[in-house]
Amino acid sequence: MKHLETVTAAIHYIEEHLMCEKIDLDIVADAVHYSKYHLHHIFTDTVGLTIHDYIQRRQLTEAAKLLIFSDKPIIEIAVLAGYDSQQAFSNVFKVMYKQSPYHFRRNEVFYPLQLEYNFKEHNEMPEAVQRNAAREIRFVSKADIPLWMDLVRLSIDGFPHLEEEEHLSVLKRYIAGNSALLMTEGDIPVGGMMINRETGSIDFLSVHPLYRRKGISRDFLNTALIELLENKAISITTFREGDKADTGYRKALLELGFAEAELLTEFGYPTQRMVLPIVR
């Protein structure tokens, strides 16, 4: 619990200074009165990202927002995002967003690379309640939509080009077909999955960042195999090998037993289909 409080304090400081001054591990550690070596360890262990990666991804997201919703010159946005030159900013932006800042602005569609990690519900829940909270999987109802969207915002790093309004429309269709599952622990949404029953495709799989090392994905897969996708191979699309925007999703799927299949391009983004063979 103490570690989560420290990580939350670090995130709060980062968000307060994200686009107004230089921030790095040393500065954040000093601000939260914590050893930089220990802060690096607990931050990475808790959320699965280093402080450097979190800051970079958040700054690029806010820069992308400015590209679409402001008239600021690209060089000014680059400086606000912590880069010394427009070229340095453009190089990193293209690696993560798969298009240059210029073309991103021309396309006039904003989508986030990384949203703020907000763990308020964990900090407000007594530790004893957290330890004893029951975990359950259920079909998503319309009443669950706010919980689902909170989860989506926390795990947006796994879904390039995801736009909330479009996602919400798709979610409602899956709810109507009893093809969306939500895992909760107490009142906290820790995992969500949308399944195409006809094709065996997992069209959305989201896990709360604080639960990614707790077997949530495997529990979901077991439920899908038993209740929804009997005798069907399961497929899912994810990042291609070597994509620097990937925060670990591809590796997690390979560890679950998924095998590489064909390369795809979805919404202009390079992805790869992964298949979990039928086990008889």
C-alpha positions in Angstrom: 0.0 0.0 0.0 2.9 2.4 0.9 4.5 1.7 -2.5 1.2 2.6 -4.3 1.0 5.8 -2.4 4.5 6.7 -3.5 3.8 5.8 -7.1 0.6 7.8 -7.0 2.5 10.8 -5.6 5.1 10.5 -8.4 2.4 10.4 -11.0 0.6 13.4 -9.5 3.9 15.4 -9.7 4.5 14.3 -13.3 1.1 15.3 -14.4 1.4 18.7 -12.7 4.6 19.5 -14.5 4.1 17.5 -17.7 4.2 20.2 -20.3 5.6 23.1 -18.4 9.1 22.2 -17.3 11.8 19.5 -17.6 11.1 16.4 -15.6 13.0 13.2 -15.1 13.6 10.5 -12.5 16.0 12.6 -10.4 13.5 15.5 -10.3 10.5 13.3 -9.5 12.4 11.4 -6.8 13.5 14.6 -5.2 9.9 15.9 -5.3 8.4 12.9 -3.5 11.4 12.6 -1.1 12.4 9.1 -2.3 15.6 7.5 -3.4 15.7 7.5 -7.2 16.9 3.9 -7.3 14.0 2.7 -5.1 11.5 4.9 -6.9 12.6 3.5 -10.3 12.1 0.0 -8.9 8.7 0.4 -7.3 7.3 2.5 -10.1 8.3 -0.1 -12.7 7.2 -3.0 -10.6 3.9 -1.4 -9.8 2.7 -0.1 -13.2 5.0 -2.0 -15.7 6.5 1.2 -17.1 9.7 3.1 -16.1 9.2 6.7 -15.1 11.1 7.7 -18.2 8.7 5.7 -20.5 5.6 7.0 -18.6 6.7 10.6 -19.0 7.6 10.2 -22.6 4.3 8.5 -23.5 2.3 11.1 -21.6 4.2 14.0 -23.2 3.7 12.6 -26.7 0.0 12.1 -26.0 -0.4 15.7 -24.8 1.6 16.9 -27.8 -0.7 14.9 -30.1 -3.6 16.6 -28.5 -2.1 20.0 -29.2 -1.4 19.1 -32.8 -5.1 18.5 -33.3 -6.8 21.0 -31.0 -4.4 24.0 -31.2 -2.7 26.1 -33.9 0.7 26.0 -32.1 3.6 25.5 -34.4 5.2 22.0 -34.3 8.5 23.4 -33.0 6.6 25.0 -30.0 4.8 21.8 -29.3 8.2 20.0 -29.4 9.7 22.3 -26.8 6.6 21.9 -24.6 7.0 18.2 -24.8 10.6 18.4 -23.6 12.5 18.1 -26.9 15.4 20.4 -27.9 14.5 20.3 -31.6 11.6 19.7 -33.9 13.6 16.9 -35.6 14.2 15.0 -32.3 10.5 15.3 -31.5 9.4 14.2 -34.9 11.6 11.2 -34.8 10.2 9.9 -31.5 6.7 10.8 -32.4 6.8 8.8 -35.6 8.2 5.8 -33.8 5.4 5.8 -31.4 2.5 7.1 -33.5 3.6 5.6 -36.8 3.2 8.9 -38.6 5.0 12.3 -38.5 3.5 15.2 -36.4 2.8 17.0 -39.7 0.7 14.1 -41.0 -1.0 13.5 -37.6 -2.2 17.1 -37.7 -3.3 16.8 -41.3 -5.4 13.7 -40.5 -7.3 15.7 -37.7 -7.9 12.6 -35.6 -6.7 12.5 -32.0 -6.1 9.3 -30.1 -4.0 8.9 -27.0 -0.8 6.9 -26.6 -1.0 6.9 -22.8 -3.5 8.5 -20.5 -2.9 9.4 -16.8 -2.7 6.4 -14.5 -5.3 7.2 -11.8 -5.4 4.7 -9.0 -7.7 6.8 -6.8 -10.1 3.9 -6.1 -7.2 1.8 -4.7 -5.9 4.5 -2.4 -9.4 5.1 -1.0 -10.2 1.4 -0.3 -9.0 0.2 3.1 -6.1 -2.3 2.8 -8.1 -5.0 4.6 -10.9 -4.7 2.1 -8.5 -4.9 -0.8 -7.0 -8.2 0.6 -10.5 -9.8 1.0 -12.3 -8.4 -2.1 -13.9 -11.2 -4.1 -13.0 -11.6 -7.8 -15.7 -12.4 -10.3 -16.3 -12.5 -14.0 -19.7 -11.6 -15.4 -21.4 -10.5 -18.6 -21.2 -6.7 -19.0 -24.5 -4.8 -18.5 -25.3 -1.2 -19.5 -24.8 -0.3 -15.8 -21.2 -1.5 -16.1 -20.3 0.9 -18.9 -18.7 3.6 -16.6 -16.6 0.9 -14.9 -15.6 -0.5 -18.3 -14.6 2.9 -19.7 -12.5 3.6 -16.5 -10.6 0.4 -17.3 -10.2 1.3 -21.0 -8.6 4.6 -20.0 -6.1 2.9 -17.7 -5.1 0.3 -20.4 -5.2 2.5 -23.5 -1.5 1.8 -24.1 -2.5 -1.6 -25.5 -4.9 -0.2 -28.2 -3.4 2.0 -30.9 -5.9 4.3 -32.5 -8.7 3.7 -30.0 -11.3 6.4 -30.0 -13.7 6.4 -27.0 -16.9 7.2 -28.9 -16.4 4.5 -31.5 -15.3 2.0 -28.8 -18.4 2.8 -26.7 -20.6 2.1 -29.8 -19.0 -1.3 -30.4 -19.2 -2.2 -26.7 -23.0 -1.7 -26.7 -23.3 -4.1 -29.5 -21.3 -6.7 -27.6 -23.3 -6.2 -24.5 -26.5 -6.8 -26.5 -25.1 -10.1 -27.7 -23.8 -11.2 -24.3 -20.3 -11.2 -25.7 -18.6 -8.8 -23.4 -17.1 -10.0 -20.1 -16.0 -7.9 -17.1 -13.8 -9.1 -14.2 -14.1 -7.1 -11.0 -12.4 -7.3 -7.6 -14.8 -5.8 -5.2 -15.9 -2.6 -6.9 -12.7 -2.3 -9.0 -12.8 -3.3 -12.7 -9.6 -5.3 -13.3 -10.2 -6.9 -16.7 -12.5 -6.7 -19.7 -12.9 -8.8 -22.9 -15.1 -8.6 -26.0 -15.4 -11.8 -28.0 -16.7 -12.6 -31.4 -18.4 -16.0 -30.8 -18.6 -16.8 -34.5 -14.9 -16.4 -35.4 -13.3 -17.0 -32.0 -11.7 -13.6 -32.2 -11.0 -11.6 -29.0 -11.7 -8.1 -30.3 -10.7 -6.4 -27.0 -8.8 -7.6 -24.0 -8.0 -5.1 -21.3 -6.3 -5.6 -17.9 -5.9 -3.0 -15.2 -2.1 -2.1 -15.0 -1.9 -3.0 -11.3 -3.2 -6.6 -12.1 -1.2 -7.5 -15.2 1.0 -9.9 -13.3 -1.9 -11.6 -11.4 -3.2 -14.1 -14.0 -6.2 -12.0 -15.2 -5.7 -12.7 -18.9 -5.4 -16.5 -18.3 -8.5 -16.5 -16.2 -10.3 -14.7 -19.0 -9.1 -17.2 -21.6 -10.2 -20.1 -19.5 -13.7 -18.6 -19.2 -13.8 -17.9 -22.9 -12.8 -21.5 -23.7 -15.2 -23.1 -21.3 -18.3 -20.9 -21.7 -18.1 -19.1 -25.0 -15.7 -20.6 -27.5 -15.9 -24.3 -27.2 -13.8 -26.1 -29.8 -12.7 -22.8 -31.5 -9.2 -21.5 -31.9 -8.9 -18.1 -30.3 -7.2 -15.2 -32.1 -6.3 -11.7 -31.2 -4.3 -8.9 -32.8 -1.5 -7.1 -31.1 1.7 -5.1 -31.8 4.2 -6.4 -34.3 7.6 -7.5 -33.1 9.9 -4.7 -32.2 7.2 -2.0 -32.0 8.5 0.5 -29.4 4.9 1.5 -28.6 4.3 -1.9 -27.1 4.4 -1.9 -23.3 4.5 -5.7 -23.1 1.3 -6.9 -24.7 2.9 -9.0 -27.3 5.2 -10.8 -24.8 2.2 -11.5 -22.5 0.3 -13.1 -25.3 3.3 -15.3 -26.3 3.6 -16.4 -22.7 -0.1 -17.4 -22.7 0.6 -19.7 -25.6 -0.4 -17.6 -28.6 1.5 -18.2 -31.8 2.4 -15.7 -34.5 0.1 -15.5 -37.5 -0.2 -13.0 -40.4 0.9 -9.4 -40.4 -2.0 -6.9 -40.6 -2.6 -3.2 -40.9 -5.6 -1.9 -38.8 -6.7 1.7 -38.9 -3.4 2.4 -40.7 -1.4 0.8 -37.8 0.9 -2.2 -38.3 -0.3 -5.2 -36.2 0.0 -8.9 -36.1 -2.6 -11.6 -35.6 -1.9 -14.2 -32.9 -3.6 -17.5 -32.5 -4.2 -19.8 -29.5 -4.6 -23.3 -31.0 -7.4 -25.6 -29.9 -6.3 -27.9 -27.1 -8.2 -31.2 -27.2 
